[in-house]
Amino acid sequence: MPRKPSFDRDDLIDRARTVFWNRGWAGTSLKDLERTLNLRPGSFYAAFGSKDALYELAMDRYAEDGQGRLTELAEELGPLGALKAQPHLVLESTANSAKACMLAKTFLELNAHGHPLAVRAGAHLSQMEALFAKLFQQAQGDGEIGSQHDPVHLARRYQSDLLGMRLSAERADVDATAIADEITESLTKL
């Protein structure tokens, strides 16, 4: 009878996500993962199959966590309140890790090579944009923003602003908090 693994798979995926997010797909070796996860090569392959399979799990977790946090925030603050709070919350949550979006980083790194993980990252970005559009549409329904605005256009612009803010936050000479303030302020003018 095979032995039951003596590790917490969810914890390993979370730890791998941090490594991948900070170093990217190409910048993360199997040795890096084995060391970070404290797994031997055989255990690594038995648990995850491949680096790509683990990366996909980590990226899916990243996307699910982001969408889940925003959905919870919308339940607490309402749709427009969630959209206004999101820029600052993103900066706070990335204080001790990479600031640029893992999905965007993956898409940019791997898309030129036609890598399947780039397609998956693009799909996650589209899902996030759809969630933003849904929140803008709900805010319209609540009368918080004018009906003349296209929620899909607003969502695309909002996602672009967030991605730009997150990329700028990687630079030491940029005040990302000021950019977050500008994004929030732009939403009050809708």
C-alpha positions as CSV (number, residue, x, y, z in Angstrom):
1,M,0.0,0.0,0.0
2,P,1.5,3.4,-0.9
3,R,2.4,5.8,1.8
4,K,0.2,8.8,2.4
5,P,2.1,12.1,1.7
6,S,3.4,13.9,4.8
7,F,2.9,17.4,3.5
8,D,0.1,19.9,3.1
9,R,-0.5,20.3,-0.6
10,D,-2.3,23.6,-0.3
11,D,0.6,25.0,1.7
12,L,3.1,23.8,-1.0
13,I,1.0,25.4,-3.8
14,D,1.0,28.7,-1.8
15,R,4.7,28.6,-1.3
16,A,5.3,27.8,-4.9
17,R,3.1,30.7,-5.9
18,T,5.3,33.1,-4.1
19,V,8.4,31.8,-5.8
20,F,6.8,31.8,-9.2
21,W,5.3,35.2,-8.7
22,N,8.6,36.7,-7.6
23,R,10.9,34.9,-10.1
24,G,8.6,34.1,-13.0
25,W,8.4,30.8,-14.9
26,A,11.8,30.9,-16.5
27,G,13.5,32.3,-13.4
28,T,12.3,29.4,-11.2
29,S,14.2,26.1,-11.5
30,L,13.1,22.7,-10.3
31,K,15.9,22.9,-7.7
32,D,14.5,26.2,-6.5
33,L,11.1,24.6,-6.0
34,E,12.5,21.4,-4.4
35,R,14.4,23.6,-2.0
36,T,11.5,26.0,-1.2
37,L,9.0,23.1,-0.8
38,N,11.5,20.8,0.9
39,L,10.7,18.0,-1.5
40,R,13.0,15.6,-3.2
41,P,12.7,15.2,-7.0
42,G,10.7,12.0,-6.7
43,S,8.3,13.5,-4.2
44,F,7.9,16.6,-6.3
45,Y,7.0,14.7,-9.4
46,A,4.7,12.4,-7.5
47,A,2.9,15.4,-6.0
48,F,2.7,17.7,-9.0
49,G,3.9,15.9,-12.1
50,S,5.9,18.8,-13.5
51,K,6.9,22.4,-13.0
52,D,4.2,23.5,-15.5
53,A,1.5,21.6,-13.6
54,L,2.6,23.2,-10.3
55,Y,2.8,26.7,-12.0
56,E,-0.7,26.2,-13.3
57,L,-2.0,25.3,-9.8
58,A,-0.2,28.3,-8.3
59,M,-1.5,30.7,-11.0
60,D,-5.1,29.3,-10.6
61,R,-4.9,29.8,-6.9
62,Y,-3.6,33.4,-7.4
63,A,-6.5,34.2,-9.7
64,E,-9.1,32.5,-7.5
65,D,-7.9,34.3,-4.4
66,G,-8.0,37.7,-6.2
67,Q,-11.5,37.2,-7.5
68,G,-12.6,35.9,-4.1
69,R,-11.2,38.9,-2.2
70,L,-12.9,41.3,-4.6
71,T,-16.2,39.5,-4.4
72,E,-16.1,39.6,-0.6
73,L,-15.2,43.2,-0.7
74,A,-18.2,44.0,-2.9
75,E,-20.5,42.2,-0.5
76,E,-19.1,44.3,2.3
77,L,-18.7,47.7,0.6
78,G,-21.0,47.5,-2.4
79,P,-19.8,47.3,-6.0
80,L,-18.4,50.8,-6.4
81,G,-16.9,50.8,-2.9
82,A,-15.1,47.6,-3.7
83,L,-13.7,49.1,-6.9
84,K,-12.6,52.2,-5.0
85,A,-10.9,50.2,-2.3
86,Q,-9.2,47.6,-4.6
87,P,-6.1,49.7,-5.7
88,H,-5.0,50.4,-2.1
89,L,-5.8,46.8,-1.0
90,V,-3.7,45.4,-3.8
91,L,-0.7,47.6,-2.7
92,E,-1.1,46.5,0.9
93,S,-1.4,42.9,0.0
94,T,1.8,43.0,-2.0
95,A,3.9,44.8,0.5
96,N,6.2,41.9,1.1
97,S,6.2,40.3,-2.3
98,A,6.2,41.1,-6.0
99,K,3.9,43.9,-6.8
100,A,3.2,43.3,-10.5
101,C,0.3,41.0,-11.2
102,M,1.4,37.4,-11.6
103,L,-1.1,36.9,-14.4
104,A,0.2,39.8,-16.4
105,K,3.8,38.7,-15.7
106,T,3.1,35.2,-16.9
107,F,1.3,36.4,-20.0
108,L,4.1,38.7,-21.0
109,E,6.8,36.2,-20.2
110,L,5.3,33.2,-22.1
111,N,3.0,34.6,-24.7
112,A,5.7,35.2,-27.3
113,H,6.6,31.5,-27.0
114,G,3.0,30.3,-27.5
115,H,3.2,28.6,-24.1
116,P,-0.2,27.2,-22.8
117,L,0.4,28.9,-19.4
118,A,0.2,32.3,-21.3
119,V,-3.2,31.3,-22.7
120,R,-4.4,30.3,-19.2
121,A,-3.1,33.6,-17.7
122,G,-4.9,35.5,-20.5
123,A,-8.1,33.7,-19.6
124,H,-7.7,34.6,-15.9
125,L,-7.2,38.2,-16.9
126,S,-10.3,38.1,-19.0
127,Q,-12.3,36.6,-16.1
128,M,-11.1,39.4,-13.8
129,E,-12.0,42.0,-16.4
130,A,-15.5,40.4,-16.5
131,L,-15.8,40.7,-12.8
132,F,-14.9,44.4,-12.9
133,A,-17.5,44.9,-15.6
134,K,-20.1,43.1,-13.5
135,L,-19.3,45.4,-10.6
136,F,-19.5,48.5,-12.8
137,Q,-22.9,47.3,-14.1
138,Q,-24.1,46.7,-10.6
139,A,-23.0,50.2,-9.6
140,Q,-24.9,51.5,-12.5
141,G,-28.0,49.6,-11.4
142,D,-27.6,51.1,-7.9
143,G,-27.4,54.6,-9.4
144,E,-23.8,55.2,-8.3
145,I,-22.5,55.8,-11.8
146,G,-24.1,57.3,-14.9
147,S,-25.9,55.1,-17.4
148,Q,-24.0,56.7,-20.2
149,H,-20.9,54.7,-19.3
150,D,-20.2,51.3,-20.9
151,P,-19.3,48.8,-18.0
152,V,-17.1,46.8,-20.3
153,H,-15.1,49.8,-21.4
154,L,-14.9,51.0,-17.7
155,A,-13.7,47.5,-16.7
156,R,-11.0,47.4,-19.4
157,R,-9.7,50.8,-18.4
158,Y,-9.8,50.0,-14.7
159,Q,-7.9,46.8,-15.2
160,S,-5.3,48.6,-17.3
161,D,-4.9,51.3,-14.6
162,L,-4.5,48.6,-11.9
163,L,-1.9,46.7,-14.0
164,G,0.0,49.9,-14.7
165,M,-0.1,50.9,-11.0
166,R,1.2,47.5,-10.0
167,L,4.0,47.6,-12.5
168,S,4.9,51.2,-11.4
169,A,4.9,49.9,-7.8
170,E,7.9,47.8,-8.7
171,R,9.9,50.9,-9.3
172,A,11.6,52.6,-6.2
173,D,11.1,56.1,-7.7
174,V,7.3,55.9,-8.1
175,D,4.7,56.7,-5.4
176,A,2.2,53.9,-6.2
177,T,0.0,55.1,-3.4
178,A,-0.5,58.4,-5.3
179,I,-1.5,56.3,-8.4
180,A,-3.9,54.3,-6.3
181,D,-5.4,57.6,-5.0
182,E,-5.8,58.8,-8.6
183,I,-7.6,55.6,-9.7
184,T,-10.0,55.8,-6.7
185,E,-10.6,59.5,-7.4
186,S,-11.4,58.8,-11.1
187,L,-14.2,56.5,-10.0
188,T,-15.8,59.2,-7.9
189,K,-16.2,61.3,-11.1
190,L,-18.3,58.7,-13.0
